[in-house]
Amino acid sequence: MPRRLSQIEFVALMAMIMSTIAFSIDAMLPALPEIAGELSAGSENRAQLILTFFLLGMGVGTLFTGMLSDRFGRKSVMLVGAGVYVLASGVAWAAQSLELMLAARLVQGLGAAGPRIVALAVIRDLYAGRGMAKIMSFVMMVFTIVPALAPLVGAYLISHGGWRAIFVAFVLFMGLACIWLAVRLPETLAVEDRRPMRVAALKQALNEMLHHPTVRLSVIVQTLCFGMLFSMLSSVQPIYDVTFGRGDEFPYWFFGVAILAGTGSLLNAALVGRLGMRFLVTVTLSVQLGISSVMVLLSLVDLPLTFGFLTFVVWQVSVFFQAGMTLGNLNALAMEPMGHIAGTAASVIGAISTVFSVVLAIPLGLMFDGTTLPLAVGICLMALASLLFMLHMRRVEARLPA
């Protein structure tokens, strides 16, 4: 086993690598109106696809990157994926049509999957159980803080260099992360522990994961939780702009919301050792179901504009806060029984949860009608389904032999 970095440096490095995803999504939010006007005039709502196509590419790439890292080691796969991300960022910078932009974002997501998913395998190589959940909580805290700053950074870049300058920032951010990774992180998968990429072995690993009830149910709930988060992200800028007429203020409100929501990861890190992952996820989803149900009812009422806006902001905080209280725990629950195939497990779990959550988020984004109702109904239904699956997990695990 290689000598570990200090926990602080390790968390900071993993957080920077994984926060590339958040930066790649949220820095684009203030650019959507300008990109829509330049590349999609007359169909402005399609600009939301710039977010979801990136996520879709990341989900597809996720299926392969973990398995490749089981065969070739963690660092090389992370660095190659980063290279693909950088090249696709250059194509997006030069795009003159929405179609080319979407293709570049898809490939950019494919490349980003390498660093993002293999980072999970690296964490699993070095930590397990509630210790892994605690590390993931700290990582997810930064994953939440970066979106707080990303729209402000995006707005600043747009004001000084236009929306294309954002893609230059993506290249620089990923480049710094790769230099840090290459210089400081030792390879965490020894040569003797690497698995050949045999189809039979991959099928066996996949079969093992899908037949493990805790893993299977954790992935389903993680998919729904990501679905709620991605649905909010894809619709939040149009809601601020069109529904409430606060598009110019959006980066500042988003900053405040994300900072408040970031306390969810801190709270989870403080409580998970005492209360356990399943309990915290179940309680959080119960609260979210209640809040989203109230939001559905309020969306049906003709509220004063200021009051309606403030209730939406509170709900937005709750959805982001929920991510900090659930996603790290659900990752740890799914990965814990899969330590012997950590790379493959990280790939399959990430691919399923990301791709299917995007499938849920895309229609909700395109259903935007100038009100909060479609988003509120969609998130409420996902919260209900995820809570039911968590309760089912408890019943299933109670029947398993000790």
C-alpha positions in Angstrom: 0.0 0.0 0.0 1.5 3.4 -0.9 2.1 6.0 1.7 -1.0 8.0 2.2 -1.2 11.8 1.8 -2.3 13.7 4.8 -6.1 13.5 5.1 -6.4 17.2 4.5 -4.4 17.2 1.3 -6.1 14.0 0.1 -9.6 15.4 0.6 -8.6 18.7 -1.1 -7.2 16.9 -4.1 -10.1 14.6 -4.5 -12.5 17.5 -4.0 -10.8 19.6 -6.7 -10.9 16.7 -9.1 -14.5 15.9 -8.5 -15.5 19.6 -8.4 -14.5 19.9 -12.0 -17.9 18.4 -12.7 -19.7 21.1 -10.7 -17.6 23.8 -12.2 -18.3 22.5 -15.7 -22.0 22.6 -15.1 -22.6 25.7 -12.9 -20.3 28.1 -14.5 -22.4 27.7 -17.6 -25.7 28.7 -15.9 -25.3 32.5 -16.4 -24.2 31.9 -20.0 -27.3 30.1 -21.1 -29.3 33.2 -22.2 -26.3 34.5 -24.3 -25.6 31.1 -25.8 -29.3 30.6 -26.6 -29.4 34.0 -28.3 -26.4 33.3 -30.4 -26.7 29.5 -31.2 -30.4 28.7 -30.6 -32.4 31.8 -31.4 -36.1 31.0 -31.3 -35.7 27.9 -29.2 -34.1 29.3 -26.1 -35.3 26.5 -23.9 -33.1 24.1 -25.7 -30.0 25.8 -24.2 -30.7 23.8 -21.0 -29.4 20.8 -23.0 -25.9 22.2 -22.7 -26.0 21.1 -19.1 -27.7 17.7 -19.5 -25.6 16.6 -22.5 -22.5 17.1 -20.4 -24.1 15.0 -17.7 -25.2 12.4 -20.2 -21.6 12.1 -21.6 -20.3 11.8 -18.1 -22.7 9.0 -17.4 -21.8 7.0 -20.5 -18.1 7.5 -19.9 -18.5 6.4 -16.3 -19.4 2.9 -17.5 -15.9 2.3 -18.8 -13.5 4.4 -16.8 -13.7 2.4 -13.5 -13.1 -0.9 -15.3 -10.2 0.6 -17.2 -8.7 1.8 -14.0 -9.0 -1.8 -12.5 -6.9 -2.9 -15.5 -4.4 -0.1 -16.1 -4.3 1.7 -12.7 -6.0 4.8 -11.3 -3.7 7.6 -12.3 -3.3 6.9 -16.0 -7.0 6.7 -16.6 -7.7 9.9 -14.7 -5.0 11.7 -16.8 -6.2 10.4 -20.2 -9.8 11.4 -19.3 -8.6 14.9 -18.4 -6.9 15.2 -21.8 -10.2 14.3 -23.6 -12.0 16.9 -21.5 -9.5 19.6 -22.4 -9.7 18.8 -26.2 -13.5 18.9 -26.1 -13.4 22.2 -24.2 -11.5 23.6 -27.2 -14.1 22.4 -29.7 -16.9 23.9 -27.5 -15.0 27.2 -27.4 -15.0 27.3 -31.2 -18.6 26.0 -31.8 -20.7 28.1 -34.1 -23.9 26.0 -33.8 -25.9 24.5 -30.9 -25.5 21.0 -32.4 -21.7 21.2 -32.4 -21.8 22.7 -28.9 -23.9 19.8 -27.7 -21.6 17.2 -29.3 -18.6 18.9 -27.7 -20.3 18.9 -24.3 -21.1 15.2 -24.7 -17.4 14.4 -25.3 -16.4 16.8 -22.6 -18.6 14.8 -20.2 -17.0 11.5 -21.5 -13.6 12.9 -20.6 -14.6 14.2 -17.2 -15.9 10.8 -16.2 -12.3 9.6 -15.9 -11.1 11.9 -13.1 -14.6 11.9 -11.4 -15.3 8.2 -11.2 -11.8 6.9 -10.7 -11.5 9.4 -7.8 -14.2 7.3 -6.1 -12.2 4.2 -6.6 -9.1 5.8 -5.2 -11.1 6.8 -2.1 -12.4 3.2 -1.8 -8.8 1.9 -2.2 -7.8 3.8 0.9 -10.9 4.0 3.1 -14.0 1.8 4.0 -17.3 2.0 5.8 -18.2 5.1 7.8 -14.6 6.3 7.3 -15.3 6.4 3.6 -18.6 8.1 4.2 -16.9 10.8 6.3 -14.3 11.4 3.5 -17.1 11.5 0.9 -19.0 14.0 3.0 -16.0 16.4 3.1 -15.5 15.9 -0.7 -19.2 16.6 -1.3 -18.9 19.7 0.8 -16.5 21.2 -1.7 -18.6 19.7 -4.5 -21.3 22.0 -3.1 -19.1 25.1 -2.4 -17.7 25.1 -5.9 -21.2 25.6 -7.5 -21.6 28.6 -5.2 -18.6 30.3 -6.8 -19.0 28.9 -10.3 -21.9 31.2 -11.5 -20.1 34.2 -10.2 -16.9 33.2 -12.0 -19.0 32.5 -15.1 -20.7 35.9 -14.9 -17.3 37.6 -14.5 -15.8 35.8 -17.4 -18.8 36.6 -19.6 -18.6 40.3 -18.8 -14.9 40.4 -19.7 -14.5 37.9 -22.4 -17.9 36.6 -23.5 -19.3 33.2 -22.8 -16.5 31.5 -24.7 -14.0 32.5 -22.0 -15.7 30.0 -19.7 -14.2 27.2 -21.7 -10.7 28.6 -21.3 -11.3 28.6 -17.5 -12.3 24.9 -17.8 -9.0 24.0 -19.4 -7.0 25.9 -16.8 -8.9 24.4 -13.9 -8.5 20.8 -15.1 -4.8 21.4 -16.0 -4.1 22.5 -12.4 -5.9 19.5 -11.0 -3.9 17.1 -13.2 -0.5 18.6 -12.3 -1.4 18.2 -8.6 -2.6 14.6 -9.2 0.5 13.7 -11.2 3.0 15.1 -8.7 1.5 14.2 -5.4 -0.8 11.2 -5.6 0.8 7.7 -5.6 -0.8 4.9 -7.5 -3.4 3.3 -5.2 -3.9 0.1 -7.1 -0.9 -2.3 -6.9 0.0 -4.2 -10.1 -0.8 -7.5 -8.5 -4.3 -6.4 -7.7 -5.3 -5.3 -11.2 -8.0 -7.2 -13.0 -7.7 -8.2 -16.7 -10.6 -6.9 -18.8 -12.2 -10.2 -19.6 -15.9 -10.1 -20.7 -16.7 -13.1 -18.5 -15.1 -11.4 -15.4 -17.0 -8.1 -16.2 -20.3 -10.0 -16.5 -19.6 -11.7 -13.2 -18.9 -8.5 -11.4 -22.0 -6.8 -12.9 -24.1 -9.8 -11.9 -22.7 -9.6 -8.3 -23.6 -5.9 -8.0 -27.1 -6.2 -9.4 -28.0 -9.1 -7.2 -26.7 -7.5 -4.0 -29.9 -5.9 -2.5 -28.1 -3.1 -0.7 -26.1 -2.1 -3.7 -29.1 -2.3 -6.1 -31.4 -0.3 -3.9 -28.7 2.3 -3.1 -28.1 2.9 -6.8 -31.8 3.4 -7.4 -32.1 5.9 -4.6 -28.9 7.6 -5.7 -30.4 7.9 -9.2 -33.5 9.6 -7.9 -31.5 12.0 -5.7 -29.3 13.0 -8.6 -32.5 13.3 -10.6 -33.8 15.9 -8.1 -30.5 17.8 -8.1 -30.0 17.8 -11.9 -33.6 18.8 -12.5 -33.2 21.8 -10.2 -29.9 22.7 -11.9 -31.3 22.6 -15.4 -34.4 24.7 -14.5 -33.1 27.1 -11.9 -31.7 29.9 -14.2 -34.8 30.1 -16.3 -37.0 30.2 -13.2 -35.0 33.1 -11.7 -35.0 34.9 -15.1 -38.4 34.2 -16.6 -40.6 33.4 -13.6 -39.3 36.0 -11.1 -37.5 38.5 -13.3 -34.2 38.2 -11.4 -31.8 36.9 -14.0 -29.2 39.6 -13.3 -29.2 38.7 -9.6 -29.0 35.0 -10.2 -25.3 34.4 -9.6 -25.5 36.2 -6.2 -28.6 34.3 -5.0 -27.1 31.0 -6.2 -23.9 31.8 -4.3 -25.9 32.3 -1.1 -28.1 29.2 -1.6 -25.0 27.0 -2.3 -23.2 28.3 0.8 -26.2 27.5 3.0 -26.7 24.1 1.4 -23.0 23.3 1.8 -23.7 22.9 5.6 -25.5 19.7 4.7 -22.2 17.9 4.0 -20.7 19.3 7.2 -23.7 18.1 9.2 -23.6 14.7 7.6 -19.9 14.3 8.4 -20.6 15.2 12.0 -23.6 12.8 12.4 -22.9 9.8 10.1 -20.6 8.1 12.6 -23.2 8.2 15.3 -26.5 7.8 13.5 -25.5 5.8 10.4 -25.9 6.3 6.7 -29.3 4.7 6.2 -31.0 6.7 9.0 -29.7 10.0 7.7 -30.7 9.3 4.1 -34.2 8.2 5.2 -34.8 11.2 7.4 -33.5 13.7 4.8 -35.7 12.2 2.1 -38.8 12.4 4.4 -38.1 16.1 5.1 -37.7 16.7 1.3 -40.9 15.0 0.5 -42.7 17.3 3.0 -41.1 20.5 1.6 -41.6 19.5 -2.0 -45.3 18.7 -1.3 -45.8 22.2 0.1 -44.0 23.7 -2.9 -46.4 21.9 -5.2 -49.4 23.4 -3.4 -47.8 26.9 -3.4 -47.2 26.6 -7.1 -50.9 26.2 -7.7 -51.7 29.4 -5.9 -51.3 32.9 -7.3 -48.8 34.2 -4.7 -47.3 37.7 -4.5 -44.2 37.7 -6.6 -41.7 38.4 -3.8 -43.2 35.7 -1.5 -43.3 33.2 -4.3 -39.6 33.9 -5.0 -38.6 33.5 -1.4 -40.4 30.2 -1.1 -38.6 29.0 -4.2 -35.2 30.0 -2.7 -36.0 28.1 0.5 -37.0 25.0 -1.5 -33.8 25.4 -3.7 -31.7 25.4 -0.5 -33.5 22.2 0.7 -32.7 20.3 -2.6 -29.1 21.3 -2.5 -28.9 20.6 1.2 -30.4 17.1 0.6 -27.5 16.4 -1.9 -25.0 16.9 0.9 -26.9 14.7 3.3 -27.6 11.8 0.9 -25.2 11.4 -2.1 -22.0 10.6 -0.1 -23.9 8.2 2.1 -25.5 6.4 -0.8 -22.2 6.1 -2.6 -20.6 4.6 0.5 -23.5 2.2 0.9 -23.3 1.0 -2.6 -19.5 0.7 -2.7 -18.9 -0.9 0.7 -19.7 -4.5 -0.3 -17.7 -4.0 -3.6 -14.2 -3.3 -2.4 -12.7 -6.2 -4.3 -14.1 -4.7 -7.6 -14.0 -1.0 -6.6 -13.2 0.3 -10.1 -15.9 -1.7 -11.8 -18.4 -0.9 -9.1 -17.7 2.8 -9.3 -18.2 2.7 -13.1 -21.5 0.9 -13.0 -22.9 2.8 -10.1 -21.9 6.1 -11.6 -23.1 5.2 -15.1 -26.6 4.0 -14.0 -27.2 6.8 -11.5 -26.0 9.6 -13.9 -27.6 8.4 -17.1 -31.0 7.6 -15.7 -31.1 10.8 -13.6 -30.4 12.8 -16.7 -33.3 10.9 -18.4 -35.5 12.2 -15.6 -34.1 15.7 -15.7 -34.2 16.4 -19.4 -38.0 16.2 -19.8 -38.6 18.3 -16.6 -36.3 21.0 -18.0 -38.0 21.0 -21.4 -41.4 21.2 -19.6 -40.6 24.6 -18.2 -43.7 26.8 -18.8 -42.7 29.9 -17.0 -43.9 28.5 -13.6 -42.3 26.4 -10.9 -45.1 23.7 -11.1 -43.6 21.1 -13.4 -40.3 21.1 -11.5 -42.1 21.0 -8.1 -44.3 18.0 -9.2 -41.3 16.2 -10.6 -39.1 16.5 -7.6 -41.9 15.7 -5.2 -42.6 12.4 -7.1 -38.8 11.5 -7.0 -38.6 12.3 -3.3 -41.6 10.0 -2.7 -40.1 7.1 -4.7 -36.7 7.4 -3.2 -38.1 7.4 0.4 -40.1 4.3 -0.5 -37.0 2.5 -1.8 -35.1 3.4 1.4 -37.8 2.0 3.6 -37.8 -1.2 1.4 -34.0 -1.4 1.8 -34.5 -1.6 5.6 -37.0 -4.4 5.3 -34.9 -6.3 2.9 -31.7 -6.0 5.0 -33.7 -7.1 8.1 -34.4 -10.4 6.4 -30.8 -11.1 5.3 -28.7 -13.5 7.5 -26.4 -11.8 10.0 
